[in-house]
Amino acid sequence: MSVALPAVDILLGTYNGARHLREQIESFFAQEDVAFRILARDDGSSDDTPAILEHYARARPEMTRVGDRGRLGVLGNFSRLLASATAPYVALSDQDDVWAARKLRTLLSAMRDLEARHGADTPLLVHSDLSVVDDALRELQPSFWRYSGFDPERTSLARLLLKNTVTGCASLVNLPLVRLALPVPAAALLHDYWLALVAAAAGRMALVRQPLVAYRQHARNVVGAREYGWRPAIARLTSGAGTWDIEARRRQTAALLERCGARLTPENRTVLEDFISLPERNWLGRRWTLLRHGIVMPGAMRNLALFFLTKLGA
């Protein structure tokens, strides 16, 4: 495998992930027909994670450790890794999943189709479905999208303002998108959410319907998969976990408007500006603004909570 000219930089951010890390890394080395480099940065782990990374860095020339070992948090860790990427394409990785051997070549094929239509200088992102598995990699659900109640065909900029439906570990982005997204602002909620927003605002996105990642669920998941349905939705609402921090999303949107302003279509600019200015409207005006622009959540139950249980900037 060529190390000097990798097609893809795999960004591996770790923190106390020793239990499953070897399986994740070995799934990188099982990738078919794609030259890659692994850029790994540990975020101050206290378990055996640094030793595992050091072992692979010594044993495999494809693995490179990045920068200092100070604690930056998930957003800061991946921001540092994104800034270190130089390959034409970048794949984000969790520390506890397992990739299908065809993952990179499948996403790369979709990426090159996207480039053929929109140009290699356009910020681009492609992403796939995932299977949901338990701690021992036993399949729980064959489709993360279906399990979570997402319709990937409806991933517009307006819809992304409220909820990210693009999973970072199932994504491939090109270098023009990385360069436009950097530096990741403090207002970004997560690194993969920010990349999806920038791609939707100033570039193009495409999807691959087949699951290419075994998305492991365990007690230490930062985000994880949540079932979509009436019963789990009611349980989350009654526990107080069914509303969203609209103010945080408004701050993220303001950062997006500042970053991508020169590249926005007039329609997208209006969507962002109206979402940012929600608190200036009355109760009915806020909800009409969301409906008019299609700024809604995936699924009827989420939208009932959004429109009737969320203050929307009041």
N, C-alpha and C positions, 0 to 999 in steps of 0.2 A: 504493500500500500504506500502511495506517495505521501510523504510528510511535508515536503518543501512547498507543494502547491495544493493545499487542501481546497476542495470545493465548499466545504461547510466547516464553520467553527461551532462546535457543541459547547454551550455554556453551562457548566455544572456548578451551581451554588449549593454549599453544604453547611449544615449545622446540626451536630449531634445525630448524624444519620448512619452510624456505623452498622446498624443491624441489617439494613437492606442495600447498602451502598455497593457492595461487590456485585450483586445481581444487576443493578442498574448499569454499572460500568461495563460489565461483561456483555450486556445487550448492545452497547455501543460497538464493541469490537466484533459483534456478529453482523453488523450492517453490511448489506450487499451492494457492491458495485459503486460505492461513493467514497472518494478520498476525503478524510476529515482530520481535524485536530480537536482535541479536548482541552478547553481552557477551564481550569477548576480553581475556585477560590473558597476556602473555608472561612466561616464567619465567627471564629473563636470557640470551636467545639471543645467540650471537656471529656468526650469519649474517645474511641479509637479512630474517629473519622480522619484526623490529620495523618495518622500513621498509614491508613489505607491509601489515601491520596499520594503520600510519599512513596509507598511501594509501587504503585502504578506509574508514577512519574519516573522512577528509576528503571522500571522494567520495560516500559513501552514508550517509544519516542513520540507517539501521537499525543501523549498527555503532558500538559504544561501547567504548572501552578502559577497563579497570578497574584502579584502584589503582597501587601501586608496581611497580617492575620487579625487585625482589629475587628471589633464588633460593629457592623454597619446596619444590621437588620436586613430583612429580605429585599426591600427596595434598594437599599444602598449596595448590597452585595451584587445584585444583578446589574445595577448601574455601572459598577466597576468592571464587571465582566463585559458588558456591552461596549464600554469604552476601549476594551482591549481587543475586540474583534477586528479582523482585517480580511477574512475570507469573503468571497462574493455573497455567501449566504450564511445565515446564523440560525441555529436550532437551540431553543431553550430546553433545559432539562431539570426535572425534580431529582431528588436523591434516593427515591424509594420506589420508582415504577420500573417497568420492564418494557422496552421497545420491541415491536415486531421487526424482524430482520429486514423487511422491505420498507420500513418507515421512511428513511431518508431518500431512497431512490424514488419512492412514490410521490412524496411531497416535492422533491426536486423536479420531477416530470411535470407536476401541476404548476410549479413556479415558472418553468420555462414556457409552458403554454400561455401563462399570464403575461410574461415578458413579450412573447410574440405578438400579443394583441395590444399591449399598452406601452411597450418600450422598456428597456433594461434600466433606464434612469428613473423610472417611476417608482415611488415607494410601494412595495408589494408585500403581502402576507398571505400565506396559505395555511389552512389548518384542517385537522381531521377529527373524526369521532374517536372515542376511547371505549374500551370495555371496562366495566367496574369490577374489581376483584377484591378479595379479602386479604388479610395479612399473609396468608399462605398461597396467594395467587389463584385461589379458586374463584371461578367466575360467578359474580352476583347478578350482573346485568350485562347483556351483550352490547348495549348502546347507552353511553353516558348522556347523549343528547336526548334520547327518548325518556330515559329515567328521570332526567332533570326538567323535562317539559320544555326543551328548547327546540325552536324551528330554525336551523342554521341558514335556511334560504332567506330569512327575514332579518339578517344581521345588518341593519342600516346604521348610519351615524346617529340618527335620532334615537333609535332603540338602544344603542350602546351607551348613551348618556346616562341611563338609569341602571343598566345591568350589563356586565361583561359576559358574553357568551362565547368568547374565544379562549380556549385553554392553552396556556403558554407551553406546556410540555408536549402538546400536539401540534405545535406551530413551526413554520419555517418562514423567516423574513429575509429580505435582501438588504444589502449594505446601504443603499440609498435611504431605506426606511430607518435603519439604525442611526444613520448620520442626522436625519431630520429629528428623530426622537430625542437625541442627546443634546444637552444634559437632561436627564429625567428630572422634572421639577419636583419640589417638595410636595406640591399639591396632588401629585399622582397617587392613586390609591394602591396600585400594584404595577409592577413593571410590564406584565403581559397585558393588563388593561390599557395602559398608556400606549403601548405599541399598536394595539387594535384600534384605539381611537385615532391615532395619527394616520394609520393606514386608511381608515374609513373617511377621514377628513381630507386628506391630501394625496391619497393614492388609490390602490385597488386591493380587493380581497377575493379569495376563492376558497372553496372547500372541497375536501375529499370525504366521501360518505363512509368509507370503510374505517373501522377502528384500528388504529396503528399503535396504540399505547395501552398496556395493562395498567390501569389507574388504581393503585393500591390504596385501600382504605384501612386506616388504623387510628389509634388514639392521638397520634402526633400530627395528623394532617393540618396544614396551615389553612387550607380552604376545604377541600374534599367534596365528595358528591352528596347531594341531598335529593331525596325522592320528591317528585312533584305529584301532588294529589290532594284531595280534599282533606283527608285525615291529617297528614303531616302539616298541611298549611294551617289548619285550625289550631293544631297543637303549638305551632310556632307563634301564631297571632296571639293566642291566649297567654303565652309565656312572655310576651313583649318583644319577641324576636322577629316580628313580621313587618316591621316598618324599616325605612331606609333613611340614611343620613343624607338628605337632599342638599344640605349646605356644603358637605364635603364634595359632592358631585358638582355643585355649582363652582366651587373653587377649582376643581380639576378641569371643568369646561372653560373657565376663564384662562387657565394656563394653555389649554389647547387652542383657543382663539388667538392668543398672543403668539404661539409657536407657528401656527399654520395659516395665519391671516392672509398672507400674500397668495396662498395657493387655493384658497377656498372659492367655491362657486358662490354666487350671490345667494342662492337658496340655502346652502350650508351655513353661510355666515349669519343669515337671519335666524336659522334654527338655534345656533349657539348663542347669539345675542339675546334672543327671547327667553331661552332657558336660564341664562345668567340673571336676567331681570325679573324672574318670577316674583320675588317679594314685593315688587312695586305694584302688583296687581291684587285685586280682591280675591276672595275665596273662589268665586265662580270664574274669574278671569284666569287664575292660575290653571285651573283644570281645562278650560277651553284652550289655553295656549298649548298644553301638552297634547290634547286631542288633535288640534289643528295641524300640528307638525308631526304627529305620529310618534311622539315621545312617550312610549308606553313600555310596559314590562311584557315578557313572554308569558302568556297564559292568563286566563280570565281571573283566576283566584288572586294572582299577584296584583292585577289591576284593580280588583275590588279593594284590596288593602291600600294600594297607592292612592286611589281617588277618595276613599272614605275614611281611612285610618291614618293618613300621613298629612302633616301640617303644610308641606310644600312651601316652606319659607315664611310661614306666619310668625 
